[in-house]
Amino acid sequence: MEFKGVMGGFYRISEWIMRLSVINVLWVICSIPVFLLMLVMLQAQDVNQFLSTLMLAAIVSPFTLFPATTAMFGVARKWLTGEEDAPLFKTFFRTYKENYVQSMLGGIIYVLIGAVLYTNFKFYGTQSSSLGILKFLVLSLTVVLTVSLFHFFSIIVHLHMKLLQIIKNSVLISIGNPIRSIFILVANGAILYFSFFQFTFLIPFFMGSLIAVVSFWNFHFIFVKIQEKQQKWAEEEAEASQQDSEDESGASEDQAALREANNPDAAGKPNEKEDPRP
């Protein structure tokens, strides 16, 4: 039964609320160790306890949070590419299973890079000399790494690539599209802020799924633009190649005509039947 008008609008809204909440709950369940550690972090008594819990959560996240986030992005991809009625549970767990290894290995790489950047930021932050300026470079690299992480999940569910290619393209897209990178930081930052400090009920029901939808929509916009540019370049190359072929063909015809004009035998003999002499 299909509703129309105002009732149809309410029905569509309630349907999307259900979809987002179901996927978010699945994401939380599959990442439960990380979320339990996050609760411990929020109740930390001092900085050392907070950092030690954060370190433990970072160690666990490649094996739980990263594969679950990939699965959530896989469902968001279905929604944003025209498959709104894709089965939620089946799509989620199939994506989770198919991309578990790449997600886990990618998570390990991102966690290691993040640990290196954090260590360097702490070190350069304590320097009062010109080396202290390098902390801003480390901070810039951290921003790029954060944006590339969202693209990492989008690429892994949308394209078939090797792991290092996925990470490389994630970074290149982040650097090559600064406006979009700023947008994704502001949008997802707003979602995180409202989830943690304003409406905490968003964390178990909508926070992750909203981030997945916003991030994949942003990536898909960039991806379509890249495809259009590549298609335009291919058409221009085809036209240039065709023009070169025509020029070569015309040159060959001119050369043949020149050879014929310079060949005395090619001037032709008089037709005996049309000779006017008796």
GIWO-V123019 format. One record per residue. N is the residue number from 1. RES is the residue in three letters. D_CENTER is the distance of its C-alpha to the mean C-alpha in Angstrom with 1 decimal. Layout:
BEGIN
((N & RES & D_CENTER) (N & RES & D_CENTER))
END
This chain:
BEGIN
((1 & MET & 36.8) (2 & GLU & 34.8) (3 & PHE & 35.4) (4 & LYS & 35.6) (5 & GLY & 36.0) (6 & VAL & 35.8) (7 & MET & 35.9) (8 & GLY & 33.0) (9 & GLY & 30.9) (10 & PHE & 31.9) (11 & TYR & 31.1) (12 & ARG & 27.6) (13 & ILE & 27.0) (14 & SER & 28.5) (15 & GLU & 26.5) (16 & TRP & 23.2) (17 & ILE & 24.6) (18 & MET & 25.5) (19 & ARG & 22.2) (20 & LEU & 20.3) (21 & SER & 23.2) (22 & VAL & 23.4) (23 & ILE & 19.8) (24 & ASN & 20.2) (25 & VAL & 23.5) (26 & LEU & 22.2) (27 & TRP & 19.5) (28 & VAL & 22.4) (29 & ILE & 24.8) (30 & CYS & 22.6) (31 & SER & 22.0) (32 & ILE & 25.6) (33 & PRO & 26.6) (34 & VAL & 24.0) (35 & PHE & 25.1) (36 & LEU & 28.7) (37 & LEU & 28.2) (38 & MET & 26.6) (39 & LEU & 29.8) (40 & VAL & 31.9) (41 & MET & 30.1) (42 & LEU & 30.9) (43 & GLN & 34.6) (44 & ALA & 34.8) (45 & GLN & 38.1) (46 & ASP & 37.2) (47 & VAL & 34.5) (48 & ASN & 35.2) (49 & GLN & 34.7) (50 & PHE & 31.5) (51 & LEU & 30.1) (52 & SER & 31.4) (53 & THR & 29.8) (54 & LEU & 26.5) (55 & MET & 26.8) (56 & LEU & 27.6) (57 & ALA & 24.7) (58 & ALA & 22.4) (59 & ILE & 24.1) (60 & VAL & 23.9) (61 & SER & 20.2) (62 & PRO & 18.7) (63 & PHE & 21.1) (64 & THR & 20.7) (65 & LEU & 18.1) (66 & PHE & 15.0) (67 & PRO & 15.9) (68 & ALA & 16.8) (69 & THR & 13.6) (70 & THR & 11.7) (71 & ALA & 14.5) (72 & MET & 14.1) (73 & PHE & 10.5) (74 & GLY & 11.9) (75 & VAL & 14.6) (76 & ALA & 12.6) (77 & ARG & 10.8) (78 & LYS & 14.4) (79 & TRP & 15.6) (80 & LEU & 13.4) (81 & THR & 13.9) (82 & GLY & 17.7) (83 & GLU & 18.7) (84 & GLU & 19.9) (85 & ASP & 22.7) (86 & ALA & 20.9) (87 & PRO & 23.0) (88 & LEU & 21.5) (89 & PHE & 23.1) (90 & LYS & 22.8) (91 & THR & 19.1) (92 & PHE & 18.4) (93 & PHE & 20.7) (94 & ARG & 19.8) (95 & THR & 16.1) (96 & TYR & 17.5) (97 & LYS & 19.9) (98 & GLU & 17.9) (99 & ASN & 15.2) (100 & TYR & 17.5) (101 & VAL & 18.3) (102 & GLN & 14.9) (103 & SER & 13.9) (104 & MET & 17.3) (105 & LEU & 17.3) (106 & GLY & 13.9) (107 & GLY & 15.5) (108 & ILE & 18.6) (109 & ILE & 17.1) (110 & TYR & 15.3) (111 & VAL & 18.6) (112 & LEU & 20.7) (113 & ILE & 18.9) (114 & GLY & 19.2) (115 & ALA & 22.9) (116 & VAL & 23.6) (117 & LEU & 22.2) (118 & TYR & 24.3) (119 & THR & 27.3) (120 & ASN & 27.2) (121 & PHE & 26.8) (122 & LYS & 29.8) (123 & PHE & 31.8) (124 & TYR & 31.2) (125 & GLY & 31.8) (126 & THR & 35.3) (127 & GLN & 36.2) (128 & SER & 38.4) (129 & SER & 38.4) (130 & SER & 36.1) (131 & LEU & 33.8) (132 & GLY & 33.0) (133 & ILE & 30.9) (134 & LEU & 28.5) (135 & LYS & 27.3) (136 & PHE & 25.5) (137 & LEU & 23.7) (138 & VAL & 22.7) (139 & LEU & 21.7) (140 & SER & 19.4) (141 & LEU & 17.8) (142 & THR & 17.4) (143 & VAL & 15.6) (144 & VAL & 13.1) (145 & LEU & 12.8) (146 & THR & 12.4) (147 & VAL & 9.6) (148 & SER & 7.7) (149 & LEU & 8.7) (150 & PHE & 6.8) (151 & HIS & 3.3) (152 & PHE & 5.6) (153 & PHE & 6.7) (154 & SER & 4.3) (155 & ILE & 4.3) (156 & ILE & 7.8) (157 & VAL & 8.9) (158 & HIS & 8.0) (159 & LEU & 9.0) (160 & HIS & 12.1) (161 & MET & 11.9) (162 & LYS & 14.0) (163 & LEU & 13.1) (164 & LEU & 13.8) (165 & GLN & 11.7) (166 & ILE & 8.6) (167 & ILE & 9.7) (168 & LYS & 10.8) (169 & ASN & 7.9) (170 & SER & 6.0) (171 & VAL & 9.4) (172 & LEU & 10.0) (173 & ILE & 7.3) (174 & SER & 8.8) (175 & ILE & 12.2) (176 & GLY & 12.1) (177 & ASN & 11.4) (178 & PRO & 13.8) (179 & ILE & 14.7) (180 & ARG & 11.3) (181 & SER & 11.0) (182 & ILE & 14.5) (183 & PHE & 13.9) (184 & ILE & 11.4) (185 & LEU & 13.9) (186 & VAL & 16.8) (187 & ALA & 15.7) (188 & ASN & 14.8) (189 & GLY & 17.7) (190 & ALA & 20.0) (191 & ILE & 19.1) (192 & LEU & 19.9) (193 & TYR & 23.0) (194 & PHE & 24.4) (195 & SER & 23.8) (196 & PHE & 25.6) (197 & PHE & 28.2) (198 & GLN & 29.0) (199 & PHE & 28.3) (200 & THR & 27.9) (201 & PHE & 28.1) (202 & LEU & 24.4) (203 & ILE & 23.5) (204 & PRO & 24.6) (205 & PHE & 23.9) (206 & PHE & 21.1) (207 & MET & 19.3) (208 & GLY & 16.5) (209 & SER & 16.1) (210 & LEU & 15.9) (211 & ILE & 13.2) (212 & ALA & 11.1) (213 & VAL & 12.0) (214 & VAL & 11.5) (215 & SER & 8.0) (216 & PHE & 6.8) (217 & TRP & 9.3) (218 & ASN & 8.1) (219 & PHE & 4.6) (220 & HIS & 7.0) (221 & PHE & 9.5) (222 & ILE & 8.0) (223 & PHE & 7.4) (224 & VAL & 11.0) (225 & LYS & 12.4) (226 & ILE & 11.5) (227 & GLN & 13.1) (228 & GLU & 16.0) (229 & LYS & 16.7) (230 & GLN & 16.7) (231 & GLN & 19.1) (232 & LYS & 21.2) (233 & TRP & 21.6) (234 & ALA & 22.5) (235 & GLU & 25.1) (236 & GLU & 26.5) (237 & GLU & 26.9) (238 & ALA & 28.6) (239 & GLU & 30.9) (240 & ALA & 31.8) (241 & SER & 32.5) (242 & GLN & 34.6) (243 & GLN & 36.5) (244 & ASP & 37.2) (245 & SER & 38.6) (246 & GLU & 40.8) (247 & ASP & 42.0) (248 & GLU & 42.9) (249 & SER & 44.6) (250 & GLY & 46.6) (251 & ALA & 47.6) (252 & SER & 48.8) (253 & GLU & 50.9) (254 & ASP & 52.4) (255 & GLN & 53.3) (256 & ALA & 54.9) (257 & ALA & 57.0) (258 & LEU & 58.1) (259 & ARG & 59.2) (260 & GLU & 61.1) (261 & ALA & 62.9) (262 & ASN & 63.9) (263 & ASN & 65.2) (264 & PRO & 69.0) (265 & ASP & 69.0) (266 & ALA & 66.2) (267 & ALA & 68.4) (268 & GLY & 70.1) (269 & LYS & 73.8) (270 & PRO & 76.2) (271 & ASN & 76.4) (272 & GLU & 79.9) (273 & LYS & 80.2) (274 & GLU & 79.7) (275 & ASP & 82.0) (276 & PRO & 84.6) (277 & ARG & 87.4) (278 & PRO & 90.2))
END
